[in-house]
Amino acid sequence: MTTTTPSAIGQPLDRVDGRPKVTGHARYSAEIPVPDTAYAYVVGSRIAAGRVTDIDVSAARAEEGVLAVLTHRNLPRIAEQPPLIPSLAGTAAPGQTFFPMQDDTVHYAGQQIAVVIADTWERAQHAARLVRVSYAESTPVTTLDQGRDDTYVPEKIFGGWIPGRIERGDVAAGLAEADVLVDGTFTYAANNHNPIEPACTTAQWEGDELLLYDTTQGVNATQMTVSRLLGLPMSKIRVMGHYVGGSFGCKAMIHAHSALAAMAAREVGRPVKLVLTREQMFTSVGHREEQEQHLTMGATRDGRLTAIRHHKLSPTSHFDDWAEPSIGVSSEIYACPNYEGVYRLFRANTMTPTFMRAPGEASGMYALECSMDELAHELGMDPVELRLRNYTDVDAMSGRPWSSSGQRECYERGARRFGWAGRDPRPGTRREGNWLIGTGMAAACYPVAPPANPQRARARLYADGTAVVQAATPDFGTGVATVMTQVAAEGLGVSVDRCRFENGDTDLPNIAAAVGSAGAGMISAAVHAAATGLREQLIKRAVTDPRSPLHGADTVDVVVRDGVMIAGTATDAYTELLQRNFQPDAEASGQWSPPSGDVPYGMMTFGAQFAEVAVDAELGLVRVRRMTGAFAPGRVLNARTARSQLTGGMLWGLGQALLEANYMNPDTGRWVNSNLGEYLVAVNADAPDVDVELIEVEDSIVNPLGVKGVGEIGQVGAAAAIANAVHHATGRRVRKLPITIEDLL
């Protein structure tokens, strides 16, 4: 096997898309100029349960510039409703197994019941307000208190991937033999998606071929979903999405607006742009569900866990068994012989919940890590030491060894960077003026979930020495174009400035939607395969070319540096090889097939979170003063973008801990907060100093480059570390998210 000199991977390269983004040259899906574009505006139901008895569109249709109004009476029926399968599977991935405007039934507030199309967005919006709707209203069920007496345990959740019940050992016996028990019920407000760029699609028909400019985490997922919904061959659909203004899960699954835009464009015979409003983002792209988790934990006097019981209650839609997999991590990361995890759902008047950053792990680790902190307090043991005593080298559920860990190093190096040593464990003992000061920590972990299908990329080297590597994946802010340029450059053995990565188009080789922190690993594997495949092709060409100085050399002796193939003292440049053979370029495709079948390893990314808070003793105000995170994400492709992702995740964890919340009005079934102006998120004034430690661990199992990903784990454990710090500052144990002033007064 030939090698190159490592140089590009891991370096803190500046983002290659930085300049076009800050100068405004980057075009997002709603900004693509398409001639003769019409505009669609969605009308949402004002009730949460019942049916539409009448819908009068005459006034709207009569307005100047209005081209059409679509309702359940004239919208074409969908060809097929695809099943709910997470987009990581590389298949059609609808956000829910319900498509609106197929009949008169209303399942949830905000459900699309009409689409108005006009020649300007303002006219479409105005006409939408003239649509008159009459309803036969039923009593909605939306909150935990309304649904807790009518629950069921699903066979599977999360699109059928995860069992509704997880068990090992005998939990009752394990709790009975424990010296110390902790028991708590943890409640969580619902969270809504608010990326900078709302969801949007522009649809353009050319005969029977459809072009979509879509804001999505997976252009192939959009292509396959719309294909199934419209009954159109995939070869007739092209989806483009070069720049995506944030997603965090709401653009991972494909929601109804993408197909509705295509239907509207076909109806009016011209391109149609459909952009969801901020209010519609709360009712049209899923959310993190309201939930309640009950966790009971037992341990011996020396801190060895004997049993964990972790139950979760949450609402799902009328159509799908969806719940965040919140209890999965609590079954895996600690050495505990007895475990019971159960999901309980109830049918509610809501759309199907969906992915939201660290879906399940962020909420599940809050309950688990706050319980671990409480257990440490009851035992009089340092929280870090308690976790080390229950450390396991294997997945506690399957018994399989971790493909790699680094968890011990995260605890130890994170604690050292944070200054954990010497901490007085007694709550409420440290004070600065009117501020009570506390510190807390939590473990972080996130499962490595390879995609279910092969991932592909293509590499092309030109005779002038420049290279282009291509894959369909969009870049939704993670820096994929930057890090894949580095992977491609190293694989080819050329400098980064001679290489370019092209992406965001279904005409390029297929990549599954980059969700669940899987993007970096699966895309880099495909890019690496394409780049190294092309490099090997060129080396073989050189050693068999009588005119090459490398003629007759053994390929295993050839290395490549800066586009020059070297064997001993003989050299041959890529450019010279191609030019003397009158070859304008050379190309290779690469494919990575994820591990299939029964992989004998557990795969997890590990970390540790530390936080210091100040709590106003009289007002109950909480200020996070500093945060430290130590993470072991396998191989780091770009230190700068990795730290950026982790910092952003930690700050989101701060928002989850103290700010983010939405609630359903139990009488109307509608969100109390339905716009970004009232939905609290962390801003610069809330942001403390954030310190990130990257601990590289070698992993030959997860993918060829040993990349685990960092997109999700930065948030996991952050809220628990803050809550534990609040307890250390005040002596109050808060078991709800977000923690508010009222909880501390």
C-alpha positions in Angstrom: 0.0 0.0 0.0 1.3 3.4 -0.9 1.3 6.3 1.5 1.4 10.1 1.5 3.0 12.4 4.0 0.3 13.4 6.6 -0.2 17.1 6.5 -3.8 18.2 5.8 -6.0 16.2 8.2 -6.2 17.6 11.7 -4.9 21.0 10.8 -7.1 24.0 11.9 -7.7 25.1 8.3 -9.8 28.2 7.8 -13.2 27.5 6.4 -13.2 27.4 2.6 -16.8 28.7 2.6 -16.1 31.6 5.0 -15.5 34.3 2.4 -18.6 33.6 0.3 -20.7 33.5 3.5 -19.5 36.7 5.0 -19.5 38.6 1.7 -23.0 37.5 0.8 -22.0 35.5 -2.3 -23.3 32.2 -0.8 -26.8 31.5 -2.1 -29.2 29.7 0.2 -32.2 27.8 -1.2 -34.7 30.7 -0.9 -32.1 33.1 -2.6 -31.6 31.1 -5.8 -32.8 33.4 -8.7 -35.3 31.5 -10.8 -37.1 33.4 -13.6 -40.9 33.8 -13.4 -41.0 32.5 -9.8 -44.4 32.5 -8.0 -44.7 32.3 -4.2 -46.7 29.9 -2.0 -48.0 30.7 1.5 -49.3 28.0 3.7 -52.5 28.3 5.7 -52.4 26.3 9.0 -55.3 25.0 11.0 -56.3 27.1 14.0 -57.7 24.1 15.9 -55.8 21.1 17.1 -58.5 18.4 16.7 -61.5 18.0 14.5 -62.2 18.5 10.9 -62.7 21.2 8.3 -66.4 21.5 7.5 -66.0 24.3 5.0 -63.3 26.2 3.4 -64.1 29.3 1.3 -61.3 30.5 -1.0 -63.3 32.8 -3.2 -62.1 36.0 -1.7 -58.5 34.9 -1.8 -58.8 33.6 -5.3 -60.2 37.0 -6.5 -57.2 39.0 -5.2 -54.9 40.5 -7.8 -51.9 38.3 -8.6 -53.3 35.1 -7.0 -52.7 32.1 -9.3 -54.3 29.3 -7.4 -55.5 28.1 -4.0 -55.0 24.5 -3.1 -57.0 22.7 -0.4 -58.0 19.1 0.4 -60.7 19.5 -2.3 -58.3 20.0 -5.2 -54.8 19.0 -4.1 -53.8 15.8 -6.0 -53.6 12.6 -3.9 -50.1 11.5 -3.0 -48.9 8.4 -4.9 -47.6 6.6 -1.8 -46.9 7.4 1.9 -43.3 6.2 2.7 -42.7 4.6 6.1 -41.1 6.6 8.9 -37.4 5.6 8.6 -34.6 7.9 9.9 -32.8 9.6 7.1 -29.5 8.0 8.1 -30.9 4.8 6.5 -30.4 6.3 3.1 -34.0 5.8 2.1 -37.1 8.0 1.7 -37.4 9.8 5.1 -40.7 11.6 5.6 -41.0 13.6 8.8 -44.2 11.7 9.6 -46.4 9.1 8.0 -49.1 11.7 7.4 -49.4 14.0 4.4 -51.7 17.1 4.8 -54.6 18.1 2.7 -55.6 14.6 1.7 -58.9 14.8 3.6 -60.7 17.1 6.0 -59.4 15.7 9.2 -57.4 18.0 11.5 -54.8 16.2 13.7 -52.8 19.1 15.2 -52.7 22.9 15.3 -50.8 24.4 12.4 -51.5 21.5 10.1 -51.4 22.7 6.5 -55.0 23.0 5.2 -54.4 25.3 2.3 -51.7 26.7 0.1 -52.1 30.1 -1.7 -49.9 30.8 -4.8 -49.5 34.3 -6.1 -47.0 36.3 -8.2 -45.5 37.9 -5.1 -44.9 36.7 -1.6 -46.8 39.7 -0.1 -49.9 39.0 -2.3 -49.8 35.3 -1.3 -49.6 36.2 2.4 -52.4 38.7 2.1 -54.7 36.3 0.2 -54.0 33.6 2.7 -55.6 35.7 5.3 -58.8 35.9 3.3 -59.2 32.1 3.3 -62.3 31.4 5.5 -62.3 28.1 7.3 -65.1 26.5 9.4 -64.4 23.7 11.8 -66.1 21.0 13.8 -63.8 21.0 16.8 -63.0 18.1 19.1 -61.2 18.2 22.5 -57.5 18.0 21.9 -55.0 15.9 24.0 -51.5 17.5 24.0 -50.0 17.6 27.5 -48.5 15.0 29.8 -51.2 15.5 32.4 -53.9 14.9 29.7 -52.3 11.8 28.3 -50.6 9.9 31.2 -53.7 7.7 31.9 -53.9 6.4 28.4 -50.4 5.2 27.6 -48.9 2.2 25.9 -45.4 0.7 25.5 -44.5 0.6 21.8 -42.7 -2.4 20.3 -40.3 0.0 18.6 -39.6 3.7 18.6 -37.5 6.2 16.5 -38.7 4.9 13.1 -38.7 1.3 14.2 -35.0 1.2 15.1 -35.1 1.0 18.9 -37.0 -1.3 21.2 -39.7 0.1 23.5 -38.3 -1.9 26.4 -34.7 -2.6 27.3 -33.8 -5.0 30.2 -31.0 -7.0 31.7 -30.6 -8.8 35.0 -33.2 -8.4 37.9 -33.7 -4.7 38.7 -36.0 -5.4 41.7 -33.3 -7.6 43.3 -30.6 -5.1 42.5 -32.5 -2.3 44.1 -33.2 -4.4 47.1 -29.6 -5.2 47.7 -28.5 -1.6 47.4 -27.2 0.3 50.4 -28.2 3.7 49.0 -31.1 4.6 46.7 -31.8 7.7 44.7 -35.1 8.3 43.0 -36.3 11.2 41.0 -38.8 12.3 38.4 -37.4 14.7 35.8 -39.5 16.8 33.5 -38.6 18.6 30.3 -40.4 21.3 28.4 -40.7 20.9 24.7 -38.1 22.5 22.4 -38.7 24.0 18.9 -36.3 24.4 16.0 -35.2 27.9 15.1 -32.3 27.8 12.7 -31.3 31.1 11.1 -32.7 29.9 7.8 -36.3 28.7 7.9 -37.3 25.6 5.9 -37.9 26.5 2.2 -38.1 24.8 -1.2 -38.2 26.2 -4.7 -39.7 23.9 -7.2 -39.3 24.1 -11.0 -40.7 21.8 -13.6 -39.2 21.2 -17.1 -41.7 19.0 -18.8 -41.9 15.9 -16.5 -38.6 16.6 -14.8 -38.5 18.3 -11.4 -35.7 20.5 -10.0 -35.9 21.4 -6.3 -33.7 23.9 -4.4 -34.2 22.6 -0.9 -32.9 23.4 2.5 -32.1 19.9 3.7 -29.5 17.8 5.5 -29.8 15.3 2.8 -30.5 16.1 -0.9 -30.8 12.4 -1.6 -33.3 12.0 1.2 -35.4 14.8 -0.3 -35.1 13.2 -3.8 -36.3 9.8 -2.6 -39.1 11.1 -0.4 -40.6 13.4 -3.1 -40.2 10.6 -5.6 -42.4 8.3 -3.5 -44.9 11.0 -2.6 -45.4 12.2 -6.2 -44.9 8.8 -7.9 -42.1 10.3 -10.0 -39.0 8.3 -10.9 -35.9 9.4 -9.0 -34.2 9.9 -12.4 -36.7 12.7 -13.0 -35.9 14.6 -9.8 -32.8 16.7 -9.1 -32.3 18.3 -5.7 -29.8 21.0 -5.0 -28.9 22.6 -1.6 -25.4 24.0 -1.6 -25.7 26.2 1.5 -28.0 25.4 4.4 -28.4 28.0 7.2 -28.5 25.6 10.1 -30.6 22.6 10.8 -29.9 20.7 14.1 -32.4 18.0 13.1 -35.4 19.8 11.7 -34.0 19.5 8.1 -32.9 15.9 8.6 -36.3 14.4 7.9 -38.3 15.6 4.8 -41.4 17.5 5.8 -44.5 18.2 3.6 -43.4 21.6 2.3 -41.0 20.1 -0.2 -43.6 18.1 -2.0 -46.2 20.8 -1.6 -44.0 23.2 -3.4 -43.6 20.8 -6.3 -47.4 20.2 -6.4 -48.0 24.0 -6.4 -45.5 24.5 -9.2 -47.2 21.9 -11.3 -50.6 23.4 -10.7 -49.6 27.0 -11.8 -47.2 25.9 -14.5 -44.3 28.1 -13.3 -41.6 27.8 -10.6 -42.9 28.2 -7.0 -41.0 29.2 -3.9 -42.4 28.1 -0.5 -40.8 29.5 2.6 -42.1 28.7 6.0 -42.6 31.6 8.4 -41.2 31.6 11.9 -44.6 30.8 13.3 -44.9 27.9 10.9 -41.5 26.5 11.9 -43.1 25.7 15.2 -45.8 23.6 13.6 -44.4 22.1 10.4 -40.9 20.6 11.0 -41.3 18.6 14.2 -39.9 19.4 17.6 -38.3 17.9 20.7 -41.3 16.5 22.6 -42.3 17.3 26.2 -41.3 14.4 28.4 -41.1 13.0 31.9 -38.4 10.6 33.0 -38.4 8.6 36.2 -35.0 7.3 37.3 -34.2 5.0 40.2 -30.7 4.1 41.0 -29.1 1.8 43.7 -25.5 1.4 44.8 -23.4 -0.2 47.5 -21.7 1.9 50.1 -18.5 2.0 48.1 -20.3 3.4 45.1 -20.8 0.3 42.9 -24.1 0.5 41.0 -26.4 -2.4 41.6 -29.4 -1.4 39.5 -30.9 1.4 37.3 -34.5 1.7 36.4 -35.2 4.4 33.8 -38.7 5.0 32.5 -39.8 7.7 30.0 -43.3 9.2 29.3 -43.9 11.4 26.2 -46.6 12.3 23.6 -46.4 11.1 20.0 -48.6 11.8 17.0 -51.7 9.8 16.0 -49.6 8.2 13.2 -46.1 7.3 14.5 -44.4 5.7 17.5 -41.8 8.4 17.9 -39.8 9.2 21.0 -36.3 10.5 21.6 -34.1 7.4 22.6 -33.5 9.0 26.0 -32.9 5.7 27.9 -30.4 4.1 25.6 -27.2 5.7 27.0 -28.2 5.0 30.6 -28.2 1.3 29.8 -24.7 1.3 28.2 -22.1 3.5 29.8 -21.9 2.3 33.5 -21.0 -1.1 34.9 -24.3 -2.1 36.4 -25.6 -5.7 36.4 -29.3 -4.8 36.4 -31.2 -2.4 34.2 -34.7 -1.7 33.1 -35.6 1.0 30.6 -39.2 1.5 29.3 -40.7 4.0 26.9 -44.4 4.9 27.4 -46.2 6.9 24.8 -49.7 8.4 24.4 -51.4 9.5 21.2 -51.6 13.3 21.1 -52.8 16.1 18.8 -49.3 16.9 17.6 -47.3 16.3 14.6 -44.7 13.6 14.9 -41.7 14.8 16.9 -38.3 14.7 15.2 -34.6 14.9 15.6 -33.2 17.8 17.7 -29.6 18.1 18.5 -28.4 15.1 20.6 -31.9 13.6 20.2 -32.5 11.5 23.4 -28.9 11.6 24.7 -29.2 15.2 25.9 -32.4 14.6 27.8 -31.5 11.1 29.0 -28.1 12.1 30.3 -29.7 14.9 32.2 -31.7 12.4 34.3 -28.8 9.9 34.6 -26.1 12.4 35.4 -28.1 14.4 37.9 -28.9 11.1 39.6 -25.2 10.2 39.7 -24.5 13.5 41.3 -27.1 13.0 43.9 -25.8 9.5 44.5 -22.3 10.9 45.0 -23.6 13.4 47.5 -25.4 10.7 49.4 -22.3 8.6 49.5 -20.0 11.5 50.4 -17.9 10.7 47.3 -16.4 12.9 44.7 -18.6 12.9 41.5 -15.7 12.1 39.2 -14.5 9.3 41.5 -18.0 7.8 41.5 -18.0 7.7 37.7 -14.6 6.2 37.5 -15.6 3.4 39.9 -18.4 2.5 37.5 -16.4 2.8 34.4 -16.7 0.0 31.9 -14.5 -1.0 29.0 -17.5 -2.7 27.4 -21.0 -1.7 26.3 -22.9 -2.7 29.5 -25.9 -3.8 27.6 -24.3 -6.0 25.0 -21.1 -6.9 26.7 -19.1 -6.0 23.6 -15.9 -4.0 24.0 -15.9 -0.4 22.9 -14.2 0.1 19.5 -12.4 2.9 21.4 -13.1 4.9 24.5 -11.0 7.7 26.0 -13.6 8.2 28.7 -11.1 8.0 31.6 -8.8 10.5 29.9 -11.8 12.9 29.4 -12.6 12.7 33.2 -9.0 13.2 34.2 -8.0 15.9 31.7 -11.2 17.7 31.9 -11.1 17.9 35.7 -7.5 19.1 35.5 -8.2 21.8 33.0 -11.3 22.9 35.0 -9.5 23.0 38.3 -11.8 20.4 39.9 -9.2 19.3 42.5 -9.7 20.8 46.0 -13.4 21.4 45.4 -15.3 21.7 48.7 -18.2 19.2 48.2 -20.5 20.9 50.7 -23.3 22.8 48.9 -23.7 26.5 49.5 -20.2 27.0 51.1 -18.7 29.4 48.5 -20.0 32.9 48.2 -18.9 36.1 46.4 -21.0 39.0 47.6 -24.6 38.1 46.9 -23.7 35.3 44.5 -23.6 31.7 45.5 -20.9 29.8 43.5 -21.1 26.2 42.6 -19.4 23.7 40.3 -20.7 20.5 38.7 -19.8 17.9 36.2 -21.4 15.2 34.1 -20.4 12.4 31.7 -21.1 12.9 28.0 -21.6 10.2 25.4 -23.2 9.8 22.0 -23.6 6.6 20.0 -21.7 6.1 16.7 -24.4 5.1 14.2 -23.0 4.3 10.8 -25.5 4.7 7.8 -27.3 1.7 6.5 -26.2 2.0 2.9 -22.9 2.4 1.0 -21.6 6.0 0.7 -20.0 7.2 -2.5 -17.7 10.1 -3.7 -15.8 10.9 -6.9 -12.4 12.4 -7.4 -10.9 14.1 -10.5 -7.4 15.3 -11.0 -6.7 17.7 -13.9 -3.5 17.9 -15.9 -2.7 21.3 -14.3 -2.5 19.6 -10.9 -5.8 20.8 -9.5 -8.3 18.4 -8.1 -12.1 18.3 -7.5 -13.7 15.8 -5.2 -17.5 15.5 -5.2 -20.3 14.1 -3.0 -24.0 14.9 -2.8 -24.0 16.0 0.9 -25.1 19.6 1.7 -23.1 21.7 4.1 -25.5 23.0 6.8 -22.9 24.9 8.8 -20.6 22.1 10.1 -17.7 22.9 7.8 -18.0 19.7 5.7 -16.6 21.4 2.6 -13.5 22.4 4.5 -12.8 19.1 6.2 -13.5 17.1 3.1 -11.1 19.3 1.1 -8.5 18.3 3.7 -9.3 14.6 3.5 -9.2 14.7 -0.3 -5.9 16.6 -0.4 -4.3 14.2 2.0 -5.7 11.2 0.1 -4.4 12.4 -3.2 -1.1 13.8 -1.9 -1.7 17.3 -3.1 -1.7 20.6 -1.2 -5.1 21.8 0.2 -5.0 24.9 -2.0 -5.0 22.7 -5.1 -8.1 20.8 -4.1 -11.8 21.7 -4.1 -14.8 19.9 -2.7 -18.2 20.1 -4.6 -21.4 19.1 -2.9 -25.1 19.6 -2.4 -26.5 18.1 -5.6 -28.2 14.8 -6.3 -26.3 14.6 -9.6 -23.2 14.0 -7.5 -22.5 10.6 -5.9 -24.9 9.6 -3.2 -24.4 10.3 0.5 -27.0 9.7 3.2 -28.3 12.6 5.2 -25.6 13.8 7.6 -27.5 13.2 10.9 -26.6 11.8 14.3 -23.0 13.0 14.1 -22.5 10.4 11.3 -21.6 13.0 8.6 -17.9 13.4 9.2 -17.3 9.7 9.5 -19.3 8.5 6.5 -18.5 11.4 4.1 -14.7 11.3 4.9 -14.8 7.5 4.3 -16.2 7.9 0.9 -14.0 10.9 0.0 -10.9 9.0 1.3 -11.9 6.0 -0.8 -12.2 8.1 -4.0 -9.0 10.1 -3.4 -6.8 7.2 -2.5 -8.3 5.2 -5.4 -7.3 7.9 -7.8 -3.9 8.1 -6.2 -3.3 4.4 -6.6 -4.6 4.6 -10.2 -2.0 7.3 -11.1 0.8 5.4 -9.3 0.1 2.2 -11.2 0.0 4.3 -14.4 3.4 5.7 -13.7 5.2 2.5 -12.8 3.9 0.8 -16.0 4.7 3.9 -18.2 8.1 3.3 -20.0 8.6 7.1 -20.2 8.2 7.6 -16.4 11.2 7.8 -14.1 9.2 5.5 -11.9 8.9 2.8 -14.5 9.3 -0.6 -13.0 9.1 0.6 -9.4 7.1 -1.4 -6.9 3.9 0.5 -6.1 4.4 -0.1 -2.3 7.6 1.9 -2.5 5.9 5.0 -4.0 4.9 7.9 -1.8 3.2 11.1 -2.9 4.1 14.6 -1.7 2.6 17.8 -3.1 1.5 16.1 -6.3 4.8 14.4 -6.9 5.2 10.6 -6.9 8.5 9.5 -5.3 10.3 6.2 -5.2 13.8 6.5 -3.9 15.5 9.3 -5.9 13.1 8.9 -8.9 10.2 11.3 -9.1 7.3 11.9 -11.5 4.7 14.6 -11.0 1.0 14.0 -11.6 1.0 16.9 -14.0 3.8 15.4 -16.1 2.2 12.0 -16.2 -1.1 13.3 -17.5 0.4 15.8 -19.9 2.8 13.5 -21.6 -0.1 11.0 -22.1 -2.3 13.8 -23.5 -4.8 13.1 -20.7 -6.7 16.2 -19.6 -7.8 14.5 -16.4 -8.0 11.3 -14.4 -11.0 10.2 -12.4 -11.9 7.6 -9.8 -15.0 6.8 -7.8 -14.8 5.6 -4.2 -17.3 3.7 -2.1 -17.4 2.9 1.6 -19.7 0.2 2.9 -20.5 0.5 6.6 -20.0 -2.5 8.8 -22.9 -4.9 8.3 -24.3 -7.7 10.2 -23.5 -8.3 13.9 -20.5 -6.0 14.6 -18.7 -7.4 17.7 -18.1 -3.9 19.2 -19.9 -1.2 21.0 -19.4 2.2 19.3 -19.7 5.4 21.3 -18.1 8.8 21.5 -17.2 9.9 25.1 -16.6 13.1 26.9 -16.9 14.9 30.2 -18.5 18.3 31.0 -17.7 20.7 33.8 -19.4 24.0 34.7 -19.3 26.8 37.2 -22.3 28.9 38.0 -23.2 31.9 40.1 -26.7 32.1 41.6 -28.1 35.3 43.1 -29.2 34.3 46.5 -32.1 36.7 46.6 -33.3 36.9 43.0 -32.6 33.3 41.9 -30.8 34.4 38.8 -28.3 31.8 37.4 -25.2 32.8 35.4 -22.9 30.2 34.0 -19.4 31.7 34.4 -17.3 29.0 32.7 -17.6 25.6 31.0 -15.0 23.0 30.2 -15.5 20.0 28.0 -13.1 17.2 27.2 -14.1 14.9 24.3 -12.6 11.8 22.6 -14.1 11.9 19.1 -11.7 9.5 17.4 -9.6 11.2 14.8 -10.0 14.9 14.5 -10.2 16.1 10.9 -10.0 19.8 11.6 -9.3 21.1 15.1 -10.8 24.5 14.4 -14.2 23.3 13.1 -14.3 20.5 15.7 -13.9 23.0 18.5 -16.5 25.3 16.9 -19.0 22.4 16.8 -18.3 21.4 20.4 -18.4 25.0 21.7 -21.7 25.5 19.9 -23.1 22.3 21.4 -22.0 23.3 24.9 -23.7 26.7 24.6 -26.9 25.0 23.3 -26.7 22.8 26.4 -26.6 26.0 28.5 -29.8 27.2 26.6 -31.4 23.8 27.3 -30.5 24.1 31.0 -31.8 27.6 31.6 -33.8 29.0 28.7 -35.4 26.9 26.0 -39.0 25.9 26.7 -42.3 25.7 25.0 -45.7 24.5 26.2 -49.0 23.4 24.8 -52.1 25.2 26.0 -54.2 22.3 27.2 -57.4 23.9 26.1 -56.5 24.9 22.6 -53.7 22.4 21.8 -51.6 25.2 20.5 -48.0 26.3 21.4 -47.9 29.1 23.9 -44.8 30.5 22.2 -45.1 30.5 18.5 -42.3 32.8 17.4 -38.7 33.4 17.9 -39.3 36.7 19.7 -40.8 34.9 22.7 -38.8 31.6 22.5 -35.7 32.1 24.6 -32.3 30.9 23.3 -28.8 31.7 24.5 -27.3 34.9 23.2 -23.8 36.4 23.4 -24.6 38.0 26.8 -25.4 34.5 28.2 -22.2 32.9 26.9 -19.4 32.1 29.4 -15.8 31.3 28.7 -15.9 27.8 27.1 -12.8 25.6 27.1 -12.6 22.5 24.9 -10.1 19.7 25.1 -9.8 17.3 22.2 -8.5 13.9 23.0 -7.7 11.8 19.9 -8.2 8.1 20.2 -7.4 5.6 17.5 -10.4 3.6 16.2 -10.0 1.2 13.3 -13.6 -0.1 13.5 -16.0 2.9 13.0 -14.7 3.8 9.5 -11.4 4.0 7.6 -10.2 7.2 9.2 -11.4 6.5 12.7 -13.7 9.5 12.8 -16.6 9.5 15.3 -18.0 13.0 14.9 -18.6 16.0 17.2 -21.9 17.5 16.1 -24.0 16.1 18.9 -21.8 15.3 21.9 -21.0 18.9 22.8 -24.6 19.3 24.1 -24.8 16.0 25.9 -24.1 16.4 29.6 -23.9 20.2 29.5 -27.3 20.7 31.1 -26.6 18.1 33.8 -23.3 19.7 34.7 -25.0 23.1 35.0 -27.9 21.6 37.1 -25.3 19.9 39.4 -23.4 23.1 39.8 -26.7 24.9 40.8 -27.2 22.2 43.5 -23.6 22.7 44.7 -24.2 26.5 44.8 -27.6 26.4 46.5 -28.3 23.0 47.9 -31.5 22.8 45.8 -31.9 19.8 43.5 -33.8 20.9 40.5 -35.2 18.1 38.3 -36.7 20.0 35.4 -35.5 21.7 32.3 -35.2 24.5 31.9 -34.2 25.6 35.4 -36.0 28.9 36.1 -35.9 31.6 38.7 -39.1 30.2 40.3 -37.3 26.9 41.0 -34.7 28.6 43.1 -36.7 31.1 45.2 
